[in-house]
Amino acid sequence: MEERELAEVVEQQKFFEAVPTPSPEEDEGTRDMGPLYPFLISGGTNTERYYFTHINDTTGYKFNIFPKYFGNEASYTEIFPERIKDIIKNNAGAKIFCVFDLDTVFCNETNQKKHQTFEDNLRREIGEGSVVLCPSMPSIEYWFLLHFENYTELIKSCGTKLQKLLSPHMLPYFLGTNKKLLNLLKDKKYVESPDWVIELCNDGKLELAIERAENNINAAVVADELKNQSYSYVYKAFKER
């Protein structure tokens, strides 16, 4: 079967009917030509990469997912712009969602300045609309928590407190191990199977997380309280398509 680069997608095709997700082990994004779905960029080598791969394969939400666009979260302010330009250069009209954690940003002033420069440059060079930032404070694991609890109290890091809140809900998805949940979610051995994401989304939990995340952020912004609570903009990857 003939393969064509995603760059050959017709420019007028913007919002993007599904095409099969390539194997997470395939670094080069080639497949049969078809309408294009939004792209995902993330700092998560395993957690985010496999989460969105399984979302893509088991739900009605579809994305273009390639392993080369995941990882290097520690230097995302330098890496993300390169990936964004690469996607836009080869895919006219593509929409891009950038998923990343904020706990490492707010831990020191230098990282905060780098993040602000990253956002300012993005607006100046790319403009609004085609690139959507989807950070979570403190991390994507808080996004998972919203599937179970409408919790807004500020959690400053992806550590003991978040693990304590989330573990009772998600540890049953990973039977036969004594590992801590946050270690499981970073380990390819445990997250490459789609079962945990299927369970995470079952019974309307994904839609509930989307609703909670959006409503909580909107209320906090109106009250000028967003900086004083946990939040996740990952919902935008599902709503702003």
C-alpha positions in Angstrom: 0.0 0.0 0.0 1.4 3.4 -1.0 2.3 5.7 1.9 2.4 9.5 1.8 3.7 12.1 4.2 1.2 14.0 6.2 2.6 17.1 4.5 0.6 16.0 1.4 -2.7 16.6 3.1 -4.8 19.0 1.0 -4.6 22.5 2.6 -8.4 23.0 2.6 -8.9 19.9 4.9 -8.8 21.5 8.3 -10.7 19.6 10.9 -9.7 16.4 10.1 -11.3 13.0 10.0 -9.6 10.0 11.7 -6.8 8.0 10.3 -5.2 5.1 12.2 -2.8 5.9 15.0 0.7 4.7 14.2 2.4 2.4 16.6 4.0 4.3 19.5 7.3 2.7 18.5 7.2 4.4 15.0 9.1 7.6 15.2 8.5 8.7 11.6 4.9 9.9 10.8 4.0 8.3 7.5 0.7 6.7 6.7 -1.9 6.6 4.0 -3.1 10.0 3.1 -6.3 11.1 4.7 -7.9 14.0 6.4 -5.8 15.4 9.3 -6.6 15.4 13.0 -5.1 17.8 15.5 -1.5 17.1 16.7 -0.3 16.6 20.2 2.9 17.8 21.7 3.8 16.8 25.3 6.6 16.6 27.8 5.5 13.1 28.9 7.6 10.3 27.5 5.3 7.6 28.7 2.3 8.8 30.7 1.0 11.4 28.3 2.1 9.6 25.2 0.3 6.4 26.0 -2.7 8.2 27.5 -3.4 10.1 24.3 -2.6 7.1 22.1 -5.2 5.0 24.0 -7.7 7.9 23.9 -7.1 8.0 20.1 -7.7 4.3 19.7 -10.5 3.7 22.1 -12.7 6.9 22.1 -14.2 9.2 19.6 -11.5 11.8 20.2 -8.8 11.5 17.6 -5.3 13.0 17.3 -2.1 12.8 15.3 0.3 11.2 17.7 4.0 10.6 17.0 6.6 9.6 19.7 9.0 12.2 18.4 6.7 14.9 19.7 6.8 13.6 23.3 9.4 13.9 26.0 12.0 16.5 27.1 9.6 18.2 29.5 12.4 19.8 31.5 13.3 21.9 28.4 9.9 22.3 26.8 10.3 26.1 26.4 13.1 25.3 23.9 11.8 22.1 22.5 8.1 22.8 21.9 8.7 25.8 19.5 10.8 23.6 17.3 8.1 20.9 17.2 5.4 23.4 16.6 7.3 24.9 13.6 8.0 21.4 12.2 4.3 20.5 12.3 3.0 23.8 10.8 5.7 23.7 8.1 4.5 20.3 6.9 0.8 20.4 7.6 -1.1 23.5 6.4 -3.9 24.5 8.8 -3.0 22.0 11.5 -4.2 22.5 15.0 -1.7 21.7 17.8 -2.3 21.0 21.5 0.7 21.4 23.9 0.2 19.3 27.1 2.7 19.9 29.9 3.0 20.2 33.7 3.4 23.4 35.6 4.8 22.2 38.9 8.4 22.6 37.6 7.6 26.0 36.2 6.4 27.5 39.4 9.2 26.0 41.5 11.6 28.8 40.7 11.7 32.3 39.2 14.0 31.4 36.3 11.6 28.8 35.0 8.7 31.2 35.3 10.5 33.7 33.2 11.4 31.1 30.6 7.7 30.1 30.4 6.5 33.7 30.0 9.0 34.2 27.2 7.8 30.9 25.6 4.2 32.1 25.6 5.0 35.6 24.4 7.1 34.3 21.5 4.4 31.8 20.6 1.7 34.5 20.3 4.1 36.7 18.3 5.3 34.1 15.9 2.3 31.8 15.5 -0.7 33.8 16.6 -3.8 32.7 18.3 -5.9 29.6 17.5 -3.6 27.1 15.8 -1.6 26.3 18.9 -3.5 25.7 22.2 -1.6 25.4 25.5 -3.0 22.8 27.8 -0.9 22.9 31.1 -1.9 21.3 34.3 -1.1 22.5 37.8 0.7 20.5 39.2 0.6 17.7 36.5 -1.5 15.6 34.2 -2.2 13.3 37.2 -4.4 16.1 38.5 -6.3 15.8 35.3 -6.8 12.2 36.0 -8.0 13.0 39.5 -10.8 15.2 38.0 -12.3 12.0 36.6 -13.2 11.0 40.2 -13.2 14.1 42.4 -14.0 17.7 41.9 -10.9 18.7 43.8 -9.6 22.3 43.5 -7.3 22.8 46.5 -3.8 23.9 45.5 -1.4 21.0 45.0 2.1 22.4 44.4 3.9 19.3 43.2 3.2 15.9 41.7 4.1 14.0 44.8 2.8 12.5 48.0 -0.5 14.5 48.3 -1.6 13.9 44.7 -0.6 10.3 44.9 -2.6 9.8 48.1 -5.7 11.3 46.5 -5.5 9.5 43.2 -4.2 6.0 44.2 -7.5 4.7 45.7 -9.2 5.4 42.4 -6.5 4.2 39.9 -4.4 1.6 41.6 -7.1 -1.1 41.0 -6.4 -0.6 37.3 -2.9 -2.0 37.8 -3.3 -5.3 39.6 -0.4 -7.5 40.5 2.2 -4.9 41.5 3.3 -3.1 44.7 4.6 -0.1 42.9 3.3 3.4 43.8 0.8 4.8 41.3 2.9 7.7 40.0 5.8 5.3 39.3 3.4 3.0 37.4 2.1 5.8 35.3 5.7 6.6 34.1 6.5 3.0 33.3 6.0 1.8 29.8 5.4 -1.7 31.0 2.2 -0.7 32.8 0.8 2.1 30.5 1.3 0.6 27.1 -1.9 -1.5 27.5 -5.1 0.5 26.9 -7.0 -1.0 29.7 -6.2 1.7 32.3 -7.4 4.5 29.9 -10.6 2.5 29.0 -11.4 2.2 32.8 -10.5 5.9 33.3 -13.0 7.0 30.7 -15.8 4.5 31.5 -19.2 5.5 32.8 -18.9 9.1 31.6 -15.8 9.9 33.7 -14.0 11.6 30.8 -16.9 13.9 30.1 -17.2 14.7 33.8 -13.5 15.6 34.0 -13.9 17.9 31.0 -16.8 19.6 32.6 -15.2 20.0 36.0 -11.9 21.3 34.6 -13.6 23.9 32.4 -16.1 25.1 35.1 -13.4 25.3 37.8 -11.1 27.4 35.7 -13.8 29.7 34.5 -15.0 30.3 38.1 -11.4 30.8 39.3 -10.5 33.3 36.5 -13.6 35.4 37.3 -12.7 35.4 41.0 -9.0 36.0 40.2 -8.1 32.9 42.2 -6.6 30.6 39.6 -3.1 31.0 41.1 -4.4 29.7 44.4 -5.7 26.4 43.2 -5.0 23.3 41.1 -6.3 23.3 37.5 -5.9 21.5 34.2 -6.4 22.9 30.7 -6.2 19.4 29.2 -9.9 19.7 28.7 -9.2 22.0 25.8 -7.7 19.1 23.8 -11.2 17.6 23.9 -13.3 20.7 23.5 -11.4 23.1 21.2 -11.0 20.9 18.2 
